[in-house]
């Protein structure tokens, strides 16, 4: 039986910190891919990572099992009361030093609450979007007092967490998303190889979107852009990389728009760098984002980007410099920019080169990994050696409300 008091665990060592990343599942998506990239590059003398998938592991979770411990199936339904004791038991059994929840929702709530009960010194939340459908919510805000850090993925995203979500300034940190600029890089051989694979003309203009097939990614707008551009550039083709519940709706939209023969739903792919390098344009049509990894990957491959102006996207997609931004839902404006870039190769080339330079200079994977390692270690030292933190280890759950004001 789980006690309603936080269990004090002796923490007299300061070696590598066992860090559990808590996520719902690991399909092929931006946040999930980012997590895999970090896990593969953590200095094991600083951080020893593990992954907890509340539901199924997903393709990426299965793929990393040979490199890291992956725990799964701890949540059977949204209000499963057994989730909390399962997580507490897991964190205690694995002697976890830090818990980092990835994204909002159930994992942010259950992961942090269980970490507090288990006596985990560092409790952090990495957030990857703003607003619907990943709003933090009232219950998650109630756990602010027991949270060591809230991590935004860009400077403006960190501002959003302070100003809109109301998290205390001292607990908000910005660690920019980063990509492997060696893996994601221009590839002169990709263009012909991908077109040959898809059995489309070798000179066909190619657009691409890489995003989980979920409502907030607004693939319907992408299909509409493909329709509009195809009216002016009939030979253009369009790739959709990713999978998810919206696939039937996207297929229906393609059929209704009359572009089923030129929009290719490729599902989950593990050769994204090659597909990006082969494409003339990268599009993102989301209703909301923070700092999408897919945009950084496209820019690193020297592919110009067209995106809706949401979240922190403007920090990477600089108008007329690395791509173009349009208002959310404005398919006509995005199609106009797409036609301009496809018909003006010199402009597309200039934007693509500037995009790679930007990512190499400010969005490296190494900088992101070091940011997480340093933050976790600093928070661990602060929590373990702080007299207030030691006192708080013994407080009952009922005291959370009284501590909220001290945040």
N, C-alpha and C positions, 0 to 999 in steps of 0.2 A: 504494500500500500504506500502511495506517495505522500509524504508529509507536506503540510501546508506551510512549511518553513524552508527557507533556502538552506540547502546543505552546504556546510563549509568544507571545502576540500583543501588540504595543505598544498601550498604552491611555493616550494622552496628551491625550485630549480629555475634555470634560465638558459635552456638549450633551445633546439628547434621547437616551435610552437605548433601543436596539433590543431589544425584549423578545419572546422566542418562548414562546408558551404551547403546551405539548405535551399532547395529549389523544388518546384512542383514536379517537373519532369524535364527531360533533355531531348526534345525534338531538335531538328536542325533549324536554329533561329539565331538572331543576333546575340542576345544575352548568353545563350547556351554555348555558342561558338566562342565567345569571349572568355567564358569560364574555362573551357577546355584549353584555350591558348595559354591562359594564366597557369593552370595546373601543370601543364607541360614544362613551364619555364620557371616555376618557383625554385629558389635556391633551397634545397632540402636541409641545409645547415641553418636556415632561418625559419622556413615554413614547411610543415609536412601536411599536405592537404588531404581531405576526405570529402566525399560528396554524399549528401542525403537527399534522395528524390522522394517526396512525400507520396507520389503515385508511382507509375511505372518508370523505369530508367530512360526509356526512349532510345533512339538510335545512337545518340552521342554518349549517353550513359553506358550503354553496352560496349561502345567502342573504346572507352577508357578503363574498363574493368581490369585490364592487364597492367595498368600503370598506377592505379590508385584504388583505394577501397571505395566501393559504391554501395550504399544502403538504400533500400527502396521499399515501397508498399507499406508505409506507415499511416497512410490516410485512406480510408475506404469510402468516406463521404464527407461532405462539407462540414457537418456538425458531428463528426465521429469523436465521442468523448475519450476513446482509447488512444487518440493521437498524442495527447500530452504525456501520459505515463510512458508510452513507447519511446518518445523522443528523450524524455528525461533519462530513462534507462540507457538508451544508446549513448548519450553524451557522457554519462558517468562511466559506463563500461569502457568506452574508448578513451577516457581521460582527456577530454577535449579542453583546450586552452582558450579557443576563440571560436565563436559561431558567427558566420556572415550569411544573412538571408539575402537571396537574390531575387529582387522584384517585390511587389506589394502583394496584398491578398493573404491567403491562408498561411503560406510559408513564413511571411513576415511576422504574423501573430504567433502561431504555434512555435516557430523556431526560437523567437526571442523569449517567450514565456517559459518554455522548457529549459532554455539555457540558463535563465535566472534561477529556476528551481534546482537545476543541477549544479549550481555553483560555478558556472563558467565565468572566468574573469572578464573576457571581452565579448560584448554583444553588439554586433554592427549590422546595419541594413544597407545594402547596395541597391539603389533604385535606378531604373533604366528608362523610365518614361514619365510623362506628366499627364495627369487627368485621366479621363475614361479611356480604356476600361481598367486602368491600373492605379486609380486613385488610392491614397493611403487609407482613408476611412477613419471613422471615429474610434473603433476598437484598437486599431493600430496606434493611433495617437495616444491612447491611454497608457501605452507601454513606453512612452518617451523617457520617463525617469530611469528606467532600467537599461536604457540603450546607451552604449558608449559612443557610437558614431553613426551618422547618416552620410552615405557616400553618394555624391552627385557625379555625373559623368562628363561634366563640362562646367566652366565657370558660371555661365548663365543658368545652368541647371541647379547648381548649388544655391544661387540666388533665389530660384523658384522654391527650393525646399525651405529656405528661411522665410521668405515673404509670403508664399501662398500656403504652404503646409504648416508653417508656424513652428518649425523645429528651432531649438536654441542655437544661436550663432556658434557657440563654443563646441557644439556637437556636429556641425556640418562641415564636411570636407569635400573638395573637388579632386577627383583623380580622372584625368582625361582617358577616354577609351583609346586603345592603341591597337595597331595591327602589325603583323609580321611583314615588313616591307621587302624582305627577301623572297618570301613565298608569293605575296601579292605584288606583282611587278609586270611591266610590259613584256609581252611574248609575241614576237613577230610571226611565229609559226601557228599561233592559235587560230587566227582568222580563217585560214583556208581549211584547217583540220575540223573545226566546229561546223562550218558550212557543209563540208563533205559528209560529216556524220548526220546532219539534219536533212541532207539531200535537198539543199536549197542552192541557188546560183552562187558562184564564188564571189560575185560582186554585190550580193544583196546587202543593203543597209540593215543593221541589226541593233535592236533595242533590247534591254534586259531589265528585269526587276528581280531582286533577291529578297524575299520576305515570306515569313510564314503566312499561310492562307487563312488569315483571320480577318474579321470585319474591320478592325481599326486600320488595317493596311490598305484598304480601299482599292482592291484590284479592279473593281468596276470602272474606276477612273482610268486606270492603265489601259483597259480594253477600249475605252472610249477614245483615248489618245491614239492608240493603234489604229482605230477606225478612221479618225480624222487625218492622220498622217498618211495612211494608205491611199486616201483619196487623191493626195498630191504626189506621193511617191509610191506607186503601185507595187514596186518590187521589194518593199521593206518587209522584214520579218521581225517577230517579237518573242522573246523568251520569258517564261515565268519559272523561276527556280524556287522551290519550297513546297511544302505540303501542309494540309490542315483542313478544317471542317468546311471552308468556303469553296472547296474545289468544284462541287456540282454547280454552285451558283455562278462561278467564273466560267465554267464550260458553257452554261446556258447563256451567259452574257456574250460570249464569243459567237455562239450560234446566232443569236438575235442581231448582233452587229455585223454579221456576215464576214467575220475574220477568222473563222476556225481553221482555215487553211494556212494562215500565216502567224497565228499565235500558238506557240509550242509550250505546253505545260510539261516541264521536265521532271517535276517532283523533287525528291531529295537527291542532291548531287554532292559528290565529294571532290569535284574538280572545279569548284567555283572560280579560282584564280584564272584558269584557262578560259572559262566562259566569259568572265569579265573582260579579259584582255582581248577576246575575239570580238567584243561588241563595240559599236560606235557610240552608244549612249547608255547611261544608266538612269533609270527613273525610279522615284519613290513618291508614292501618292498618299501617304498616311494622313489620317485625321489628327494624330498626335504622336510625338516622338520625344526623346531627350537628345541623345547624340548617337544616331544609328551607326553601328559598326559596318553595315553593308555599304554605306556611303564612303567611309574611309577606305574600305577594301577596293571599291571602284576607283577612287581617286589614286590610290597607290598603284593601280594597274594602268594609270594614265587615261582613264575613261571619263569624259566630262559628265557631269551630273545635272539632272533636272529634278527638282524636288519641291514639294509643298513647303511653305514657310512656316514650320512648326517647331516647337521646342528650341533646342540649341543648334539646329541644323545650319543656321546662318554662320556659325563659327567655322564651319568647314566648307559649305557651299557659298562662296563669296560671289555676289552678283556680278556677272560679266568677267570674272577672274578665274574661277574654277568651275563655274556652271551657272545655272539660273534658278531663281526661286519664283514660285507662283503662289497665289492665295490658295488655301485648301479648297479642293473641289473644282478648281478652274481648269478643266480639261482643255478648253480652247487655247488658253495662254500657254499651257505646257506643249500642246501640239504645235503651236506657232514657233516656239523656241526649238522644238525637235526638228522641224522642217529647216529652220535656219542653220542649225548645226550640221544636218545631213547634207545640205546643199553648199555648205561653206567649210570644206575640210581644214582649211588653214586656221579658222577660228576654233574648230573642235580640237585641233592639234595643240594650239596655244593654251586652251583651257585645260586640256589633259595634262600637259607638262607642268603647268602651274599647280594643279591639284596634287600631283605626286610630290613635288617639292614641298608643298605645305604639310603633307602627311609625314614625309621623312623628317621634316624639321620639328614638328610639334605633336605628332600622334604615333610615336613608336611604341611597340609592344613592351620593350624593355623598360621604358619610363613608367608605363602603367603597372607592370609587375613590381617594380621597385617601390612605387607608391603604396601598393597594398601591403607589401612586406613591412615597410617602415611604419605605416599606420598601425598595423596589428601589433607590432613589437612595442611601439610607443604607448599604445593604449593598454597593453598588458602590464608594462612596467608601472604605469600610472595607477591602474586599478589594484594591482597586487600590493603596491607599497603605500597606497593612500589610506590613512586611518579611517576616513569616511567610508571608503569602499569596504574595508574590513567590517565596520559596524553594520553597513547595509546588508552584508551577507546573512545576518541573522534576523532580518525584519520579516514579519509575516506578510503574506500577500495582501491582507487587508490594509496595510500601510501604504500601498501604492498611491492611493488617492491623496494622502496627506503629503507625500513627497513630490507630487506632480508640480506644485508651484516652484519647487527648488530646481526641477529639470536638470 
